[in-house]
Amino acid sequence: MIQTMLFDFSPSADPSSWRIVDDGVMGGRSQGQLELSDAGHGVFSGQISLENNGGFSSLRYQPQAIVLRDEKELVLRIKGDGKRYQCRIKSQPSDAHSYAQYFETSGEWQTVRLPLMDFYPTYRGRTLDRPNYPAERLAEFGLLIGNEKEESFELLIDWVGLD
């Protein structure tokens, strides 16, 4: 059972609080989008381009800041396309750095459990010499694809929570 639900996609969900950040912020040409499927799943999809030093697309959500108490894992109910994705979280919305962890998708519906203590600090793709995620507060959640190759992608999201 999930202790804290961050976002539960459903046919009546409002995904407008999510935002796409692609490599276009640095001149790249990748394009991602988020749509709500008829079945009520978030669909993060698009095309990764390596043109102009591009190579990533990300999806971000800023919930009302959550003070973490007993939660030990970020839990995702997703259906991927067999590709590798990165999950990113922030303690403060103003932090320049994120804490990241990779996960693989299987092409089937799966529940991915990512231990909070394993999220490592990163900034613009580089690992920082800082402690791992302190798991005291969660102010932003994100998903990123950037596997250093041109590819299309599609990730269905049922819900995201903390356990």
DSSP file with accessible surface (Angstrom, degrees, kcal/mol):
  #  RESIDUE AA STRUCTURE BP1 BP2  ACC     N-H-->O    O-->H-N    N-H-->O    O-->H-N    TCO  KAPPA ALPHA  PHI   PSI    X-CA   Y-CA   Z-CA
    1    1 A M              0   0  209      0, 0.0     2,-0.3     0, 0.0     0, 0.0   0.000 360.0 360.0 360.0 135.9    0.0    0.0    0.0
    2    2 A I        -     0   0   33      1,-0.1   161,-0.2   161,-0.1     3,-0.2  -0.606 360.0-158.7 -80.5 131.9    1.3    3.5   -0.9
    3    3 A Q  S    S+     0   0  100    159,-1.3     2,-0.4    -2,-0.3   160,-0.2   0.896  80.5  20.3 -75.1 -43.1    1.7    5.9    2.0
    4    4 A T  E    S-A  162   0A  36    158,-2.2   158,-3.1     0, 0.0     2,-0.5  -0.982  70.1-148.1-134.4 121.6    1.6    9.1   -0.1
    5    5 A M  E     -A  161   0A  86     -2,-0.4   156,-0.3   156,-0.2     3,-0.1  -0.786  11.7-176.4 -88.3 123.9    0.2    9.5   -3.6
    6    6 A L  E    S-     0   0A  10    154,-2.4     2,-0.3    -2,-0.5   155,-0.2   0.888  72.8 -13.3 -83.3 -46.0    2.1   12.1   -5.6
    7    7 A F  E     -A  160   0A  27    153,-2.0   153,-2.3    56,-0.1     2,-0.6  -0.905  55.8-162.9-159.8 132.1   -0.1   11.9   -8.7
    8    8 A D  E     -A  159   0A  86     -2,-0.3   151,-0.2   151,-0.2     2,-0.2  -0.958  17.8-146.4-119.2 107.3   -2.8    9.4   -9.8
    9    9 A F        +     0   0    4    149,-2.0    -2,-0.0    -2,-0.6    32,-0.0  -0.537  32.4 153.0 -71.3 141.9   -3.6    9.6  -13.5
   10   10 A S    >   -     0   0   35     -2,-0.2     3,-1.9    31,-0.1    30,-0.3  -0.932  62.2 -86.5-156.2 170.1   -7.3    8.8  -14.3
   11   11 A P  T 3  S+     0   0   97      0, 0.0    29,-0.1     0, 0.0    30,-0.1   0.814 131.1  43.0 -57.3 -25.1   -9.7    9.7  -17.1
   12   12 A S  T 3  S+     0   0  110     28,-0.1    -3,-0.0     2,-0.1    28,-0.0   0.391  87.7 123.4-101.1   5.3  -10.6   12.9  -15.1
   13   13 A A    <   -     0   0   19     -3,-1.9    -4,-0.1     1,-0.1    23,-0.0  -0.295  58.0-136.3 -65.9 150.4   -7.0   13.8  -14.1
   14   14 A D    >   -     0   0  104      1,-0.1     3,-0.8     2,-0.0    -1,-0.1  -0.882  20.3-178.6-109.6 100.0   -5.7   17.2  -15.0
   15   15 A P  G >   +     0   0   31      0, 0.0     3,-2.0     0, 0.0    -1,-0.1   0.387  56.2 103.3 -80.4   8.3   -2.1   16.8  -16.3
   16   16 A S  G 3   +     0   0   91      1,-0.3    -2,-0.0     3,-0.0     0, 0.0   0.687  69.8  66.4 -66.8 -15.7   -1.7   20.6  -16.8
   17   17 A S  G <  S+     0   0   64     -3,-0.8    45,-0.6     2,-0.0     2,-0.3   0.550  88.7  82.6 -81.1  -6.4    0.5   20.7  -13.7
   18   18 A W  E <   -F   61   0B  16     -3,-2.0     2,-0.4    43,-0.1    43,-0.2  -0.714  66.4-161.8 -91.9 149.2    3.1   18.7  -15.4
   19   19 A R  E     -F   60   0B 114     41,-2.6    41,-3.0    -2,-0.3     2,-0.4  -0.982  14.1-131.7-136.1 149.7    5.6   20.3  -17.8
   20   20 A I  E     -F   59   0B  56     -2,-0.4     2,-0.4    39,-0.2    39,-0.2  -0.789  17.4-174.2 -94.9 134.9    7.9   19.2  -20.5
   21   21 A V  E     +F   58   0B  17     37,-2.3    37,-1.6    -2,-0.4     2,-0.2  -0.959  13.7 178.4-129.1 110.6   11.6   20.3  -20.5
   22   22 A D  E >   -F   57   0B  29     -2,-0.4     3,-1.7    35,-0.2    35,-0.2  -0.571  48.3 -93.2-103.3 175.2   13.5   19.2  -23.6
   23   23 A D  G > >S+     0   0    0     33,-1.8     3,-2.5     1,-0.3     5,-2.4   0.553 105.2  94.1 -67.3  -3.7   17.0   19.8  -24.8
   24   24 A G  G > 5 +     0   0   46      6,-0.3     3,-1.5     1,-0.3    -1,-0.3   0.773  68.9  73.0 -58.7 -23.0   15.7   22.8  -26.7
   25   25 A V  G < 5S+     0   0  107     -3,-1.7    -1,-0.3     1,-0.3    -2,-0.2   0.706 107.6  34.9 -63.8 -16.3   16.7   24.8  -23.6
   26   26 A M  G < 5S-     0   0  109     -3,-2.5    -1,-0.3    -4,-0.1    -2,-0.2   0.142 133.0 -86.8-120.4  13.5   20.2   24.3  -24.8
   27   27 A G  T < 5S+     0   0   38     -3,-1.5    -3,-0.3     1,-0.2    27,-0.2   0.421  83.8 137.0  98.6  -2.7   19.6   24.4  -28.6
   28   28 A G      < -     0   0   10     -5,-2.4    -1,-0.2    25,-0.2    24,-0.2  -0.093  52.0-136.9 -73.0 177.4   18.7   20.7  -29.1
   29   29 A R        +     0   0  138     22,-0.6    21,-0.1    20,-0.3    -1,-0.1   0.238  54.1 127.8-123.1  11.0   15.8   19.4  -31.2
   30   30 A S        -     0   0    5     19,-0.3     2,-0.4    21,-0.2    -6,-0.3  -0.381  40.7-157.6 -68.0 152.0   14.2   16.6  -29.1
   31   31 A Q  E     +B   47   0A 143     16,-2.6    16,-2.4    -9,-0.1     2,-0.3  -0.979  14.1 174.3-138.8 124.4   10.5   16.8  -28.6
   32   32 A G  E     -B   46   0A  16     -2,-0.4     2,-0.3    14,-0.2    14,-0.2  -0.832   4.5-175.6-120.5 161.6    8.4   15.3  -25.8
   33   33 A Q  E     -B   45   0A  90     12,-2.3    12,-2.2    -2,-0.3     2,-0.4  -0.981  17.7-141.0-150.7 159.5    4.8   15.6  -24.9
   34   34 A L  E     +B   44   0A  36     -2,-0.3     2,-0.3    10,-0.2    10,-0.2  -0.997  26.0 169.2-125.9 126.9    2.4   14.5  -22.2
   35   35 A E  E     -B   43   0A 105      8,-1.7     8,-3.0    -2,-0.4     2,-0.6  -0.904  34.0-120.9-129.3 160.5   -1.2   13.4  -23.1
   36   36 A L  E     -B   42   0A  51     -2,-0.3     6,-0.2     6,-0.2     2,-0.1  -0.916  31.0-138.9-102.3 121.3   -3.9   11.7  -21.2
   37   37 A S    >   -     0   0   34      4,-3.0     3,-1.9    -2,-0.6   -27,-0.0  -0.325  24.3-108.6 -74.6 163.6   -5.0    8.4  -22.8
   38   38 A D  T 3  S+     0   0  167      1,-0.3    -1,-0.1     2,-0.1    -2,-0.0   0.821 122.1  57.3 -59.3 -30.4   -8.7    7.4  -23.0
   39   39 A A  T 3  S-     0   0   68      2,-0.1    -1,-0.3   -29,-0.1    -2,-0.0   0.523 124.0-105.4 -79.6  -5.7   -7.9    4.8  -20.3
   40   40 A G  S <  S+     0   0    1     -3,-1.9     2,-0.4     1,-0.3    -2,-0.1   0.795  74.7 133.4  88.0  30.9   -6.7    7.5  -18.0
   41   41 A H        -     0   0   36    -30,-0.1    -4,-3.0   -32,-0.0     2,-0.3  -0.882  59.3-117.0-110.5 144.6   -2.9    7.0  -18.2
   42   42 A G  E     -BC  36 157A   0    115,-2.5   115,-3.0    -2,-0.4     2,-0.6  -0.626  27.9-155.6 -72.4 135.7   -0.4    9.7  -18.6
   43   43 A V  E     -BC  35 156A  14     -8,-3.0    -8,-1.7    -2,-0.3     2,-0.7  -0.924   9.8-172.3-120.3 104.1    1.5    9.1  -21.9
   44   44 A F  E     +BC  34 155A   0    111,-2.7   111,-2.9    -2,-0.6     2,-0.3  -0.876  29.6 147.0 -93.6 113.5    5.0   10.7  -22.0
   45   45 A S  E     +BC  33 154A  13    -12,-2.2   -12,-2.3    -2,-0.7     2,-0.3  -0.934   3.8 108.7-145.4 167.6    6.2   10.2  -25.6
   46   46 A G  E     -BC  32 153A  22    107,-1.9   107,-2.2    -2,-0.3     2,-0.4  -0.995  55.3 -65.6 159.3-158.4    8.3   11.9  -28.3
   47   47 A Q  E     -BC  31 152A  95    -16,-2.4   -16,-2.6    -2,-0.3     2,-0.5  -0.997  30.1-144.4-134.6 129.7   11.4   11.8  -30.3
   48   48 A I  E     - C   0 151A   0    103,-3.4   103,-0.9    -2,-0.4     2,-0.4  -0.814  19.7-171.4 -94.6 131.3   15.0   12.2  -29.1
   49   49 A S        -     0   0   12     -2,-0.5   -19,-0.3   101,-0.2   -20,-0.3  -0.949  22.9-158.2-120.9 143.2   17.4   14.0  -31.5
   50   50 A L    >   +     0   0   72     -2,-0.4     3,-0.9     5,-0.1     4,-0.4   0.410  54.9 124.7 -97.2   0.4   21.1   14.4  -31.1
   51   51 A E  G >  S+     0   0  101      1,-0.2     3,-1.2     2,-0.2   -22,-0.6  -0.268  76.8  11.2 -60.2 145.5   21.2   17.5  -33.4
   52   52 A N  G 3  S-     0   0   86      1,-0.3    -1,-0.2   -24,-0.2     3,-0.1   0.853 136.6 -59.3  54.8  38.6   22.8   20.6  -32.0
   53   53 A N  G <  S+     0   0  154     -3,-0.9    -1,-0.3     1,-0.1    -2,-0.2   0.789 102.4 142.0  62.2  30.6   24.2   18.6  -29.0
   54   54 A G    <   +     0   0   16     -3,-1.2    -1,-0.1    -4,-0.4    -4,-0.1  -0.026  12.6 142.5 -82.4-166.6   20.7   17.6  -27.9
   55   55 A G        +     0   0   12      1,-0.4    93,-0.5    90,-0.1     2,-0.3   0.533  46.9  72.9 144.2  14.1   19.7   14.2  -26.6
   56   56 A F        -     0   0   39     -7,-0.2   -33,-1.8    90,-0.1    -1,-0.4  -0.998  38.6-171.0-150.5 157.5   17.0   14.4  -23.8
   57   57 A S  E     -FG  22 145B   0     88,-1.9    88,-2.5    -2,-0.3     2,-0.3  -0.987  18.8-172.0-139.1 140.8   13.4   15.0  -23.0
   58   58 A S  E     -FG  21 144B   2    -37,-1.6   -37,-2.3    -2,-0.3     2,-0.4  -0.952  17.5-150.8-137.2 158.2   12.0   15.3  -19.5
   59   59 A L  E     -FG  20 143B   0     84,-2.8    84,-2.4    -2,-0.3     2,-0.4  -0.992  21.1-168.1-126.3 129.3    8.7   15.5  -17.7
   60   60 A R  E     -FG  19 142B  50    -41,-3.0   -41,-2.6    -2,-0.4     2,-0.4  -0.952  11.9-175.2-129.7 146.3    8.4   17.4  -14.4
   61   61 A Y  E     -FG  18 141B  32     80,-3.0    80,-2.9    -2,-0.4   -43,-0.1  -0.999   9.0-161.2-138.2 130.2    5.9   17.7  -11.7
   62   62 A Q        -     0   0   91    -45,-0.6    78,-0.2    -2,-0.4     3,-0.1  -0.887  16.1-172.0-114.0  98.5    6.0   20.0   -8.6
   63   63 A P        -     0   0   17      0, 0.0     2,-0.2     0, 0.0     3,-0.1  -0.278  48.0 -73.1 -73.9 171.3    3.6   18.8   -6.0
   64   64 A Q  S    S-     0   0  177      1,-0.1    74,-0.1    -2,-0.0    76,-0.0  -0.504  76.9 -85.5 -57.6 131.5    2.9   20.8   -2.8
   65   65 A A        -     0   0   42     -2,-0.2     2,-0.5    -3,-0.1    74,-0.2  -0.186  49.0-148.4 -50.5 134.6    6.2   20.2   -1.0
   66   66 A I  E     -L  138   0C  31     72,-2.7    72,-2.7    -3,-0.1     2,-0.6  -0.930   5.5-143.4-112.9 124.4    6.0   17.0    1.0
   67   67 A V  E     -L  137   0C  77     -2,-0.5     2,-0.3    70,-0.2    70,-0.3  -0.780  25.4-137.6 -83.1 123.5    7.8   16.5    4.3
   68   68 A L        +     0   0   13     68,-2.0     4,-0.0    -2,-0.6    -1,-0.0  -0.663  36.0 156.6 -88.1 137.4    9.0   12.9    4.3
   69   69 A R  S    S-     0   0  186     -2,-0.3    -1,-0.2    68,-0.0    68,-0.0   0.619  76.6  -3.2-119.8 -77.1    8.7   10.8    7.5
   70   70 A D  S    S+     0   0  114      2,-0.0     2,-0.1   -67,-0.0    -2,-0.1   0.467  94.4 121.0-101.4  -4.6    8.6    7.1    7.1
   71   71 A E        +     0   0   19      1,-0.1     3,-0.1    64,-0.1    -3,-0.0  -0.418  27.1 168.0 -66.7 133.8    8.7    6.9    3.3
   72   72 A K        +     0   0  140     91,-2.9    44,-2.7     1,-0.2    45,-0.5   0.499  56.8  43.5-120.4 -14.5   11.6    4.9    2.0
   73   73 A E  E     -D  115   0A  50     90,-2.9    90,-2.6    42,-0.3     2,-0.5  -0.990  62.6-136.6-138.7 146.8   10.8    4.4   -1.7
   74   74 A L  E     -DE 114 162A   0     40,-2.8    40,-3.1    -2,-0.3     2,-0.4  -0.867  33.0-158.7 -93.1 132.4    9.5    6.3   -4.7
   75   75 A V  E     -DE 113 161A   0     86,-3.2    86,-2.9    -2,-0.5     2,-0.4  -0.969  10.9-172.0-123.6 129.8    7.1    3.9   -6.4
   76   76 A L  E     -DE 112 160A   0     36,-2.6    36,-3.0    -2,-0.4     2,-0.7  -0.973  15.4-157.2-120.7 132.7    5.9    4.1  -10.1
   77   77 A R  E     +DE 111 159A  70     82,-2.5    81,-3.2    -2,-0.4    82,-1.1  -0.935  43.4 148.5-105.7 107.2    3.2    2.1  -11.8
   78   78 A I  E     -DE 110 157A   0     32,-2.5    32,-2.9    -2,-0.7     2,-0.4  -0.897  47.4-146.2-138.4 162.7    4.3    2.4  -15.4
   79   79 A K  E     -DE 109 156A  73     77,-2.3    77,-3.0    -2,-0.3    30,-0.2  -0.952  32.9-176.4-131.9 112.0    4.3    0.6  -18.8
   80   80 A G        -     0   0    9     28,-0.6    75,-0.1    -2,-0.4     4,-0.1  -0.209  36.3-114.3 -98.8-169.2    7.4    1.4  -20.8
   81   81 A D        -     0   0   49      2,-0.1     3,-0.1    -2,-0.1    74,-0.1   0.039  65.5 -88.0-115.8  19.4    8.8    0.6  -24.2
   82   82 A G  S    S+     0   0   43      1,-0.3     2,-0.2    26,-0.1    24,-0.1   0.507  93.2 121.4  85.5   4.6   11.8   -1.5  -23.1
   83   83 A K        -     0   0   51     71,-0.2    22,-1.5    21,-0.1     2,-0.4  -0.521  67.1-104.0 -99.9 167.1   14.0    1.6  -22.8
   84   84 A R  E     -H  104   0B  80     20,-0.2    62,-0.3    -2,-0.2     2,-0.3  -0.733  38.4-177.1 -90.9 135.6   16.0    3.0  -19.9
   85   85 A Y  E     -H  103   0B   1     18,-2.7    18,-2.6    -2,-0.4     2,-0.4  -0.852  18.9-132.6-125.7 163.7   14.6    6.1  -18.1
   86   86 A Q  E     -HI 102 144B   5     58,-3.0    58,-2.5    -2,-0.3     2,-0.4  -0.961  10.1-150.1-119.1 136.1   15.9    8.3  -15.3
   87   87 A C  E     -HI 101 143B   0     14,-3.1    14,-1.8    -2,-0.4     2,-0.4  -0.875  17.8-168.1-100.5 137.1   13.8    9.4  -12.3
   88   88 A R  E     +HI 100 142B  35     54,-2.7    54,-2.6    -2,-0.4     2,-0.3  -0.983   8.1 179.4-129.7 141.4   14.7   12.7  -10.8
   89   89 A I  E     -HI  99 141B   0     10,-2.4    10,-2.7    -2,-0.4     2,-0.3  -0.945  10.0-155.6-136.0 157.2   13.7   14.4   -7.5
   90   90 A K  E     - I   0 140B  23     50,-1.9    49,-3.1    -2,-0.3    50,-1.2  -0.980  15.7-151.6-131.5 149.0   14.5   17.6   -5.8
   91   91 A S  S    S+     0   0   13     -2,-0.3    -1,-0.1     1,-0.3     7,-0.1   0.811  91.4  22.8 -82.5 -36.1   14.3   18.7   -2.1
   92   92 A Q  S >  S-     0   0   76      1,-0.1     3,-1.6    47,-0.1    -1,-0.3  -0.993  73.9-131.6-131.2 141.1   13.7   22.3   -2.9
   93   93 A P  T 3  S+     0   0   61      0, 0.0    -1,-0.1     0, 0.0    -2,-0.0   0.828 109.2  55.7 -61.4 -28.3   12.2   23.8   -6.1
   94   94 A S  T 3  S+     0   0  106     -3,-0.0     2,-0.1    -4,-0.0     3,-0.0   0.560  79.2 117.3 -82.5  -8.0   15.0   26.3   -6.2
   95   95 A D    <   -     0   0   35     -3,-1.6     0, 0.0     1,-0.2     0, 0.0  -0.375  54.7-154.4 -61.5 134.5   17.8   23.7   -6.2
   96   96 A A  S    S+     0   0   71     -2,-0.1     2,-0.2     2,-0.0    -1,-0.2   0.840  77.7  61.8 -75.4 -34.2   19.9   23.7   -9.3
   97   97 A H        -     0   0   14     26,-0.1     2,-0.3    27,-0.0    26,-0.2  -0.505  69.0-156.8 -92.5 160.8   20.8   20.1   -8.8
   98   98 A S  E     - J   0 122B   8     24,-2.6    24,-3.0    -2,-0.2     2,-0.4  -0.771  18.8-121.0-121.2 173.0   18.6   17.0   -8.8
   99   99 A Y  E     -HJ  89 121B  15    -10,-2.7   -10,-2.4    -2,-0.3     2,-0.3  -0.977  38.9-168.1-115.9 132.8   18.9   13.5   -7.3
  100  100 A A  E     +HJ  88 120B   0     20,-3.0    20,-2.3    -2,-0.4     2,-0.3  -0.838  22.7 175.2-128.6 159.3   18.7   10.8   -9.9
  101  101 A Q  E     -H   87   0B  27    -14,-1.8   -14,-3.1    -2,-0.3     2,-0.2  -0.929  24.3-132.5-159.0 135.3   18.3    7.0  -10.3
  102  102 A Y  E     -H   86   0B  90     -2,-0.3     2,-0.3   -16,-0.2   -16,-0.2  -0.579  21.2-177.3 -87.8 155.0   17.9    5.0  -13.5
  103  103 A F  E     -H   85   0B  12    -18,-2.6   -18,-2.7    -2,-0.2     2,-0.3  -0.985  19.1-131.6-147.8 152.2   15.3    2.2  -14.1
  104  104 A E  E     -H   84   0B 117     -2,-0.3     2,-0.3   -20,-0.2   -20,-0.2  -0.811  16.0-141.5-101.9 145.6   14.6   -0.1  -17.0
  105  105 A T        -     0   0    9    -22,-1.5     4,-0.1    -2,-0.3   -26,-0.1  -0.784   3.7-157.8-106.2 154.3   11.2   -0.7  -18.5
  106  106 A S        -     0   0   71      2,-0.5     3,-0.1    -2,-0.3    -1,-0.1   0.530  42.0-109.3-107.0 -11.6   10.0   -4.1  -19.7
  107  107 A G  S    S+     0   0   26      1,-0.4     2,-0.3   -24,-0.1   -28,-0.1   0.351  95.2  84.1  91.8  -6.8    7.3   -3.3  -22.2
  108  108 A E  S    S-     0   0  131    -30,-0.1   -28,-0.6     1,-0.0    -2,-0.5  -0.802  97.5 -79.7-119.0 166.5    4.7   -4.6  -19.7
  109  109 A W  E     +D   79   0A  78     -2,-0.3     2,-0.3   -30,-0.2   -30,-0.2  -0.457  61.8 168.6 -64.1 134.2    2.9   -2.9  -16.8
  110  110 A Q  E     -D   78   0A  44    -32,-2.9   -32,-2.5    -2,-0.1     2,-0.6  -0.988  38.3-129.6-147.8 154.0    5.3   -2.9  -13.9
  111  111 A T  E     -D   77   0A  66     -2,-0.3     2,-0.5   -34,-0.2   -34,-0.2  -0.950  27.2-159.7-104.9 115.2    5.6   -1.4  -10.4
  112  112 A V  E     -D   76   0A  14    -36,-3.0   -36,-2.6    -2,-0.6     2,-0.5  -0.864   3.3-163.9-100.7 125.9    9.1    0.1  -10.1
  113  113 A R  E     -D   75   0A 107     -2,-0.5   -38,-0.2   -38,-0.2    -2,-0.0  -0.954   5.1-172.7-113.4 119.1   10.3    0.7   -6.5
  114  114 A L  E     -D   74   0A   8    -40,-3.1   -40,-2.8    -2,-0.5     2,-0.1  -0.939  23.8-128.9-116.3 112.1   13.3    3.1   -6.2
  115  115 A P  E >   -D   73   0A  40      0, 0.0     3,-1.5     0, 0.0   -42,-0.3  -0.376  12.1-139.8 -59.7 129.7   14.9    3.4   -2.7
  116  116 A L  G >  S+     0   0    2    -44,-2.7     3,-1.6     1,-0.3    17,-0.3   0.867 100.3  61.3 -59.8 -36.6   15.1    7.1   -1.8
  117  117 A M  G 3  S+     0   0  142    -45,-0.5    -1,-0.3     1,-0.3    15,-0.1   0.677  97.7  60.2 -66.9 -14.0   18.6    6.6   -0.2
  118  118 A D  G <  S+     0   0   77     -3,-1.5     2,-0.5    14,-0.1    -1,-0.3   0.477  74.0 110.2 -93.1  -2.3   19.9    5.5   -3.7
  119  119 A F    <   -     0   0    0     -3,-1.6    14,-2.6    -4,-0.3   -18,-0.2  -0.636  57.8-156.3 -74.2 122.4   19.1    8.8   -5.5
  120  120 A Y  E     -J  100   0B  56    -20,-2.3   -20,-3.0    -2,-0.5     2,-0.2  -0.698  20.3-100.2-103.5 151.8   22.5   10.4   -6.2
  121  121 A P  E     +J   99   0B   2      0, 0.0     7,-2.2     0, 0.0     2,-0.3  -0.477  47.3 169.3 -74.9 137.6   23.1   14.1   -6.8
  122  122 A T  E     -JK  98 127B   2    -24,-3.0   -24,-2.6     5,-0.3     2,-0.4  -0.989  21.4-168.7-147.0 151.6   23.5   15.3  -10.4
  123  123 A Y  E >  S- K   0 126B  80      3,-2.4     3,-2.0    -2,-0.3   -26,-0.1  -0.951  78.4 -18.7-144.6 120.0   23.7   18.5  -12.4
  124  124 A R  T 3  S-     0   0  168     -2,-0.4     3,-0.1     1,-0.3   -27,-0.0   0.868 129.5 -48.1  49.7  44.8   23.4   18.6  -16.2
  125  125 A G  T 3  S+     0   0   61      1,-0.2     2,-0.4     0, 0.0    -1,-0.3   0.421 115.2 112.7  83.9  -2.4   24.3   15.0  -16.5
  126  126 A R  E <   -K  123   0B 161     -3,-2.0    -3,-2.4     0, 0.0     2,-0.3  -0.889  67.5-123.7-107.8 136.8   27.3   15.0  -14.1
  127  127 A T  E     -K  122   0B 101     -2,-0.4    -5,-0.3    -5,-0.2     2,-0.3  -0.555  30.1-138.7 -74.6 134.7   27.4   13.3  -10.8
  128  128 A L        -     0   0   53     -7,-2.2     2,-1.8    -2,-0.3    -1,-0.0  -0.660  15.7-117.4 -96.5 152.9   28.2   15.7   -8.0
  129  129 A D  S    S+     0   0  173     -2,-0.3    -7,-0.1    -7,-0.0    -1,-0.0  -0.599  79.1 105.4 -87.5  74.2   30.5   15.1   -5.0
  130  130 A R  S    S-     0   0  127     -2,-1.8    -2,-0.1    -9,-0.1     0, 0.0  -0.943  78.3 -80.9-142.8 165.1   27.7   15.5   -2.4
  131  131 A P        -     0   0  106      0, 0.0    -3,-0.1     0, 0.0    -1,-0.0  -0.255  54.7 -95.7 -66.4 157.5   25.8   13.1   -0.2
  132  132 A N        -     0   0   72      1,-0.2   -12,-0.2   -12,-0.1   -14,-0.1  -0.103  69.0 -49.7 -63.5 173.8   22.8   11.2   -1.7
  133  133 A Y        -     0   0    9    -14,-2.6    -1,-0.2   -17,-0.3   -14,-0.1  -0.148  47.8-144.8 -50.7 128.2   19.3   12.4   -1.3
  134  134 A P        -     0   0   56      0, 0.0    -1,-0.2     0, 0.0   -17,-0.1   0.623  20.9-141.7 -76.5 -10.9   18.6   13.3    2.3
  135  135 A A        +     0   0   32      2,-0.2     3,-0.1   -19,-0.2   -18,-0.1   0.873  67.4 114.6  53.4  43.3   14.9   12.1    2.1
  136  136 A E  S    S+     0   0  135      1,-0.4   -68,-2.0   -69,-0.1     2,-0.3   0.690  79.5   8.1-106.6 -30.5   13.6   14.9    4.3
  137  137 A R  E     -L   67   0C  78    -70,-0.3     2,-0.5   -68,-0.0    -1,-0.4  -0.991  57.2-152.3-154.6 142.4   11.5   16.8    1.8
  138  138 A L  E     +L   66   0C   0    -72,-2.7   -72,-2.7    -2,-0.3   -47,-0.2  -0.984  25.1 156.3-123.5 121.4   10.2   16.3   -1.8
  139  139 A A        +     0   0    3    -49,-3.1     2,-0.3    -2,-0.5   -48,-0.2   0.503  66.1  25.7-119.9 -13.2    9.5   19.3   -3.9
  140  140 A E  E     - I   0  90B   7    -50,-1.2   -50,-1.9   -78,-0.2     2,-0.4  -0.977  54.5-168.6-154.5 143.6    9.8   18.0   -7.5
  141  141 A F  E     +GI  61  89B   0    -80,-2.9   -80,-3.0    -2,-0.3     2,-0.3  -0.981  18.6 169.3-128.1 140.7    9.5   14.7   -9.3
  142  142 A G  E     -GI  60  88B   3    -54,-2.6   -54,-2.7    -2,-0.4     2,-0.4  -0.987  26.2-147.0-150.9 161.2   10.6   14.1  -12.9
  143  143 A L  E     -GI  59  87B   1    -84,-2.4   -84,-2.8    -2,-0.3     2,-0.4  -0.979  21.4-175.0-125.3 142.5   11.2   11.5  -15.6
  144  144 A L  E     -GI  58  86B  16    -58,-2.5   -58,-3.0    -2,-0.4     2,-0.4  -0.995  14.8-162.5-139.7 142.0   13.9   11.8  -18.2
  145  145 A I  E     +G   57   0B   0    -88,-2.5   -88,-1.9    -2,-0.4   -60,-0.1  -0.997  30.4 139.1-123.0 132.5   15.0    9.9  -21.2
  146  146 A G        +     0   0   18     -2,-0.4   -90,-0.1   -62,-0.3     4,-0.1  -0.386   7.4 161.8-169.7  77.5   18.5   10.5  -22.7
  147  147 A N        -     0   0   31      2,-0.3   -91,-0.1   -63,-0.1     3,-0.1   0.069  62.0-105.3 -97.5  22.3   20.2    7.3  -23.8
  148  148 A E  S    S+     0   0  175    -93,-0.5     2,-0.3     1,-0.2   -92,-0.1   0.807  91.8  86.6  60.7  32.3   22.8    9.0  -26.1
  149  149 A K  S    S-     0   0  116    -94,-0.2     2,-0.4     2,-0.1    -2,-0.3  -0.985  85.4 -99.0-154.6 155.5   21.0    7.9  -29.3
  150  150 A E        +     0   0  110     -2,-0.3     2,-0.3    -3,-0.1  -101,-0.2  -0.621  62.1 137.5 -74.4 129.9   18.2    9.1  -31.5
  151  151 A E  E     -C   48   0A  21   -103,-0.9  -103,-3.4    -2,-0.4     2,-0.2  -0.976  51.0-116.5-166.6 155.1   15.1    7.2  -30.7
  152  152 A S  E     -C   47   0A  68     -2,-0.3     2,-0.3  -105,-0.2  -105,-0.2  -0.634  36.3-166.9 -90.2 160.4   11.3    7.5  -30.2
  153  153 A F  E     -C   46   0A   8   -107,-2.2  -107,-1.9    -2,-0.2     2,-0.3  -0.985  18.3-174.6-148.1 156.9    9.9    6.8  -26.8
  154  154 A E  E     +C   45   0A 101     -2,-0.3     2,-0.4  -109,-0.2  -109,-0.2  -0.883   4.8 178.1-155.4 122.8    6.6    6.1  -25.0
  155  155 A L  E     -C   44   0A   0   -111,-2.9  -111,-2.7    -2,-0.3     2,-0.4  -0.986  15.0-153.5-128.7 118.1    6.1    5.7  -21.3
  156  156 A L  E     -CE  43  79A  32    -77,-3.0   -77,-2.3    -2,-0.4     2,-0.5  -0.786  11.2-159.6 -90.7 135.1    2.6    5.2  -19.8
  157  157 A I  E     +CE  42  78A   0   -115,-3.0  -115,-2.5    -2,-0.4   -79,-0.2  -0.973  20.8 173.0-120.4 122.3    2.2    6.3  -16.2
  158  158 A D  E     -     0   0A  40    -81,-3.2  -149,-2.0    -2,-0.5     2,-0.3   0.886  69.5 -29.4 -88.5 -52.0   -0.6    5.0  -14.0
  159  159 A W  E     -AE   8  77A  47    -82,-1.1   -82,-2.5  -151,-0.2    -1,-0.4  -0.987  46.3-143.5-161.1 164.0    0.5    6.6  -10.8
  160  160 A V  E     +AE   7  76A   1   -153,-2.3  -154,-2.4    -2,-0.3  -153,-2.0  -1.000  33.2 153.4-134.3 130.1    3.5    7.9   -8.8
  161  161 A G  E     -AE   5  75A   0    -86,-2.9   -86,-3.2    -2,-0.4     2,-0.4  -0.867  37.7-114.6-146.9-179.4    3.7    7.5   -5.0
  162  162 A L  E      AE   4  74A   0   -158,-3.1  -158,-2.2    -2,-0.3  -159,-1.3  -0.963 360.0 360.0-122.6 139.6    5.9    7.2   -1.9
  163  163 A D              0   0   31    -90,-2.6   -91,-2.9    -2,-0.4   -90,-2.9  -0.977 360.0 360.0-136.8 360.0    6.0    4.2    0.3
